[in-house]
Amino acid sequence: MHDHRRLGRELDLFGSDPLIGAGLPFWLPAGAAARHEVESYLYELERRAGYRHVYSPALGKRRMYELSGHWRNFADDMFPPMRVGDDELVLRPSLCPHHALIFRSRGRSYRELPLRVAELGPMFRAERSGVLGGLSRVRSMQLNDAHIFCAEDQASAEVAGVLALMRQAHAALGMGDVSYQLSLRGPGKKYGGDDESWARAESLLRAALPAGVKEVAGEAAFYGPKIDVQVLDPSGREWTLATVQIDYHQPEQFELEFTGADGRKSRPVMVHRSLVGSMERLFGHLIEVHQGAFPVWYAPVQVAILPVGPDQDEAAREFASAAADLRVEVHYDGSLGSRIRKNRKCPYIVVIGARDISLRHRSGEQEPMSRAAAIALIRAAARKEREERQAGAEVRANP
């Protein structure tokens, strides 16, 4: 009932094709419209919080991933290298090495810190066929990612700021409560860095969390401990949707430096964070949470316009033109009842009859009203949601 794969097909949100390959879904116009709105919101949320956005290539030399530690710890989950001349190029499994090199692209001063670098970027995982499914487990994904380069005494406050930003984003998207897990080292795995740096990283993460948060050994990243933000889907399954991590290892490997107030060189701490994870896993979750009936602000179609008969076609087109700042569609084919059922997930349905206009919200039918009044009502609802997002209202998740 809650499966996002079924709903995704039913609502024309995303699809797949054997010629493209397993684990490589494509986004159809309706899904792309919803995703674009969410991406734009996240971009603006991050910008207001002091993040600076970049673009970086989707691949890099194998040597870069050897330095970062990904090749030693993650090679089985990476696509094979591609030889181009004398180079071996690899599709990236994460964005952090690129952002580390962006930091070291010029000299840095302590006055620039914390430097918050963000990107919605593609990355690739060579997932086995047996674990692929819908949008939840894919081979190509767009990650809402960022890395904060800061002095050690700034790191705990930065982590707390990330958690607050996560709560704001999750509330705006209409997600339910989340839980937090502190993921630590465990036996039988290789980790970068020394015991002292790991102990400092764990201490910094604990300082940003309330007492009593569950700690799990063996779930840390190879370069540092992390806070995993866990969500339950409507079927009761738990997913990691967002994360924040502290890393001393990669700044050391890439010899990152900044000049302190005393003129001496120091290593920054690297804070990895994703507010909502990949767009694919996020929408797999949101489709199931909302059963495809998204909030007005990122609904693929905000207004479905249904003329009762051919005589109302021109009035329907005029309504759509007057509401061009909203996402509108006019539906002509089929009986009125079938068209209403087809658009039941749409926030607003406008039925244009011979004498009046009826505005229906998916929660119930509204009074008949004029075109201007109907458009004003829908604009007001969209504006209210936008203002709440910008103000960080209705934050429900509590760490």
C-alpha positions in Angstrom: 0.0 0.0 0.0 2.8 2.4 0.9 5.3 1.3 -1.7 6.8 4.3 -3.4 7.6 2.2 -6.5 3.8 1.6 -7.1 2.9 5.2 -6.4 5.7 6.5 -8.5 4.4 4.6 -11.6 0.8 5.5 -10.8 1.6 9.2 -10.5 4.1 9.4 -13.3 6.9 10.6 -11.0 9.8 8.4 -12.1 10.5 5.3 -14.3 13.2 3.0 -15.5 14.2 1.1 -18.6 16.4 -2.0 -19.2 18.3 -0.1 -21.8 19.4 2.4 -19.2 20.0 -0.2 -16.6 19.0 -1.4 -13.1 19.4 1.2 -10.3 19.4 4.1 -12.8 15.9 5.6 -12.6 14.8 8.6 -14.7 12.6 11.4 -13.4 9.4 12.2 -15.3 8.1 15.7 -15.6 5.9 15.5 -12.5 8.7 14.1 -10.4 11.2 16.5 -11.8 8.9 19.5 -10.9 8.6 18.3 -7.3 12.3 17.7 -7.0 13.2 21.1 -8.5 11.1 22.9 -5.9 12.8 20.9 -3.1 16.2 21.5 -4.5 15.6 25.2 -4.8 14.3 25.3 -1.2 17.4 23.5 0.1 19.7 25.8 -1.9 18.1 28.9 -0.4 18.0 27.5 3.1 21.8 26.7 2.9 22.6 30.1 1.4 20.8 31.9 4.2 22.8 29.8 6.7 26.1 30.9 5.2 26.9 28.1 2.8 28.7 28.8 -0.5 27.7 26.6 -3.4 30.1 25.0 -5.8 30.1 22.6 -8.8 32.7 19.8 -9.0 33.3 17.0 -11.6 31.6 13.7 -11.2 34.8 11.8 -11.5 38.5 12.1 -10.6 41.8 10.3 -10.7 42.2 7.1 -8.8 45.1 8.7 -7.0 42.7 11.2 -5.3 40.6 8.3 -3.9 43.8 6.5 -2.7 44.8 9.6 -0.8 41.3 10.1 0.7 41.1 6.5 1.8 38.1 5.7 -0.3 40.0 3.3 -2.6 41.3 1.2 0.3 38.0 1.1 2.2 35.4 1.4 -0.5 36.8 0.0 -3.8 34.3 -2.9 -3.9 31.4 -0.3 -4.0 33.0 1.8 -6.7 32.8 1.5 -10.4 36.0 0.2 -12.1 38.5 2.8 -13.2 38.4 4.1 -16.8 41.8 4.5 -18.5 42.1 7.8 -20.4 45.6 8.2 -21.7 48.0 7.7 -18.8 45.2 8.4 -16.2 42.8 6.2 -14.4 39.6 8.0 -13.8 36.9 6.9 -11.4 33.2 7.8 -11.0 33.1 9.3 -7.6 31.4 7.5 -4.6 31.4 10.7 -2.6 32.0 14.5 -2.9 34.3 15.0 0.0 37.7 14.7 -1.8 36.6 17.3 -4.3 35.6 19.7 -1.6 38.9 19.2 0.2 40.7 20.2 -2.9 38.5 23.2 -3.3 39.5 24.3 0.2 43.2 23.9 -0.6 42.9 25.7 -4.0 44.4 28.8 -2.4 45.7 29.9 1.0 43.1 30.2 3.8 43.0 32.4 6.9 41.3 31.8 10.2 39.1 34.8 9.4 37.4 32.7 6.7 36.5 29.9 9.0 34.1 28.3 9.3 34.0 27.8 5.5 30.8 26.0 4.5 31.0 24.5 1.0 27.8 23.0 -0.4 26.8 21.2 -3.6 24.0 19.2 -5.0 26.2 16.8 -6.9 26.1 13.4 -8.6 27.8 10.4 -7.2 27.8 6.7 -8.0 27.8 3.4 -6.2 28.3 0.0 -7.7 25.4 -1.6 -5.8 24.7 -5.3 -6.4 21.6 -6.1 -8.4 19.9 -7.9 -5.5 19.7 -4.8 -3.3 18.5 -2.3 -5.9 14.9 -1.0 -5.5 13.0 2.0 -6.7 14.5 5.2 -5.5 15.7 3.9 -2.2 18.7 2.0 -3.4 20.2 3.2 -6.7 23.6 3.3 -8.5 23.4 7.0 -9.6 22.2 9.6 -7.1 22.2 13.4 -6.5 23.4 14.1 -3.0 22.5 17.2 -1.0 26.0 17.5 0.4 28.2 20.0 2.2 31.6 20.2 4.0 32.4 22.7 6.7 36.1 23.5 7.3 36.6 25.0 10.7 38.9 25.3 13.7 38.6 22.6 16.3 37.0 25.0 18.8 34.3 25.8 16.2 33.3 22.2 15.3 30.8 21.4 18.1 28.8 24.6 17.4 28.9 23.8 13.7 27.4 20.3 14.3 24.7 21.8 16.5 23.9 24.3 13.7 23.7 21.5 11.2 21.2 19.6 13.4 19.0 22.7 13.7 19.1 23.2 10.0 18.1 19.5 9.5 15.1 20.0 11.8 14.0 23.0 9.8 14.3 21.2 6.4 12.5 18.1 7.7 9.6 20.1 9.1 9.2 22.0 5.8 9.1 18.8 3.8 6.4 17.4 6.1 8.4 14.6 7.5 7.6 12.9 10.8 9.8 12.6 13.9 13.4 11.4 13.6 15.8 9.7 16.0 19.6 10.1 16.3 22.3 7.5 16.4 26.0 8.0 17.2 27.9 5.7 14.9 31.3 4.7 16.2 34.2 2.4 15.3 33.9 -1.3 15.6 36.2 -4.4 15.4 37.1 -6.0 12.1 37.2 -2.8 10.0 40.0 -0.4 8.9 39.8 3.2 9.9 41.8 6.3 9.0 43.5 8.4 11.7 44.7 7.7 15.2 43.0 6.9 18.4 43.5 10.5 19.8 41.8 12.1 16.8 38.9 9.7 16.9 38.4 10.4 20.6 38.3 14.1 20.0 35.9 13.7 17.1 33.5 11.5 19.2 33.7 14.1 22.0 32.7 16.9 19.7 29.7 15.0 18.3 28.6 14.1 21.8 28.7 17.7 22.9 26.1 18.5 20.2 23.7 15.7 21.3 21.4 15.2 24.3 22.3 12.6 26.8 21.0 9.0 26.1 21.4 8.9 22.3 21.9 5.4 21.1 25.5 4.5 20.2 26.3 1.8 17.7 29.7 0.3 17.2 30.9 -0.5 13.7 28.7 2.0 11.8 31.2 4.9 11.6 32.6 6.2 8.3 36.2 5.0 7.7 37.4 8.5 8.3 35.4 9.5 11.4 32.4 9.0 13.7 29.0 10.3 12.7 25.5 11.2 13.8 23.0 9.3 11.7 19.5 10.7 11.5 17.1 7.8 11.3 13.5 7.9 9.9 10.8 5.3 9.9 8.8 4.8 6.7 5.1 4.0 6.9 5.9 0.3 6.9 8.0 0.7 10.1 11.4 0.2 8.4 14.2 2.4 9.6 16.4 4.4 7.1 19.4 6.7 7.5 18.3 9.8 5.7 20.7 12.5 6.8 24.1 12.5 8.5 26.8 14.7 10.1 30.3 13.5 10.6 33.6 14.8 11.9 36.8 14.0 10.1 40.4 14.6 11.0 41.7 12.1 8.5 41.2 13.7 5.1 42.5 17.2 6.2 45.7 15.3 7.1 45.8 13.3 3.9 45.3 16.3 1.7 47.5 18.5 3.8 44.8 21.1 4.3 46.0 24.2 6.2 44.8 27.7 7.3 46.8 30.5 8.8 45.9 31.2 12.4 45.8 34.5 14.3 49.4 33.9 15.4 50.6 33.4 11.9 51.1 29.7 12.3 49.7 27.0 10.0 47.0 24.7 11.5 44.9 21.8 10.2 41.1 22.5 9.9 38.5 20.0 11.1 36.3 18.8 8.3 32.6 18.4 9.1 30.7 16.3 6.6 26.9 16.8 6.4 23.8 16.1 4.4 20.5 17.6 5.5 18.3 15.2 3.6 20.6 12.7 1.9 20.2 11.9 -1.8 17.2 13.2 -3.8 16.4 9.7 -4.7 16.2 8.2 -1.2 14.5 11.4 0.0 11.7 11.2 -2.5 11.3 7.5 -2.0 10.5 8.4 1.6 8.4 11.5 0.9 6.2 9.6 -1.7 5.4 7.1 1.0 4.9 9.6 3.8 2.5 11.7 1.8 1.2 8.9 -0.4 1.9 11.1 -3.3 -0.2 14.0 -2.0 2.6 16.4 -1.5 2.3 19.8 0.3 1.2 22.6 -2.0 4.7 24.1 -2.4 6.3 21.1 -4.0 3.3 19.4 -5.5 4.1 18.6 -9.2 0.7 20.2 -10.1 -0.8 22.7 -7.7 -4.0 23.2 -9.6 -5.8 20.8 -11.9 -8.4 22.6 -14.2 -11.3 20.5 -15.4 -13.8 22.1 -17.8 -17.1 20.3 -17.6 -17.5 20.2 -21.4 -16.1 21.5 -24.6 -18.0 24.8 -24.2 -15.8 25.6 -21.2 -12.4 24.8 -22.9 -11.7 28.4 -23.6 -12.5 29.5 -20.0 -10.2 26.7 -18.8 -7.3 28.0 -20.9 -8.0 31.5 -19.7 -7.9 30.3 -16.1 -4.6 28.6 -16.7 -3.1 31.7 -18.3 -4.2 33.9 -15.3 -2.6 31.4 -12.9 0.6 31.0 -14.9 2.7 31.7 -11.8 1.4 28.4 -10.3 1.9 24.9 -11.6 -1.3 24.3 -13.5 -2.6 21.6 -15.9 -5.9 21.5 -17.9 -7.5 18.1 -18.3 -10.0 17.6 -21.1 -10.3 13.9 -21.7 -12.7 11.5 -19.9 -15.7 12.0 -17.7 -15.7 14.7 -15.1 -15.7 12.0 -12.3 -12.8 10.1 -13.8 -10.8 13.3 -14.1 -11.5 14.2 -10.5 -10.4 10.7 -9.4 -7.2 11.0 -11.5 -6.2 14.2 -9.8 -7.2 13.3 -6.2 -3.5 13.8 -5.1 -3.5 17.4 -6.5 -3.9 20.1 -3.8 -6.5 22.0 -5.7 -9.0 21.0 -8.4 -10.9 23.7 -10.3 -14.1 22.6 -12.0 -15.3 25.1 -14.6 -19.0 24.8 -15.3 -21.3 26.7 -17.6 -22.2 29.2 -14.9 -19.7 29.1 -12.1 -16.3 27.9 -10.9 -15.9 25.3 -8.1 -12.6 25.1 -6.2 -12.1 21.8 -4.5 -9.3 21.2 -2.0 -8.3 17.5 -1.5 -9.5 17.8 2.1 -13.0 18.9 1.0 -15.0 20.9 -1.4 -14.9 24.7 -1.3 -17.8 27.2 -2.1 -18.2 28.3 -5.7 -16.2 31.4 -6.4 -14.8 33.7 -9.1 -11.7 33.0 -11.0 -9.9 35.8 -9.3 -10.9 34.6 -5.8 -9.9 31.0 -6.5 -6.4 32.0 -7.8 -6.0 34.4 -4.8 -6.8 31.6 -2.4 -4.3 29.2 -3.9 -1.6 31.8 -4.1 -2.2 32.7 -0.4 -1.8 29.0 0.6 1.4 28.7 -1.3 2.7 32.0 0.1 1.8 30.9 3.7 3.9 27.7 3.2 6.8 29.7 1.8 6.8 32.1 4.7 6.7 29.3 7.2 9.6 27.6 5.5 11.6 30.8 5.6 10.8 31.5 9.2 11.7 28.0 10.2 8.2 27.5 11.6 6.6 24.3 12.8 9.8 22.5 13.7 8.6 19.2 15.2 11.7 17.1 15.5 13.5 17.4 18.9 17.0 16.1 19.6 
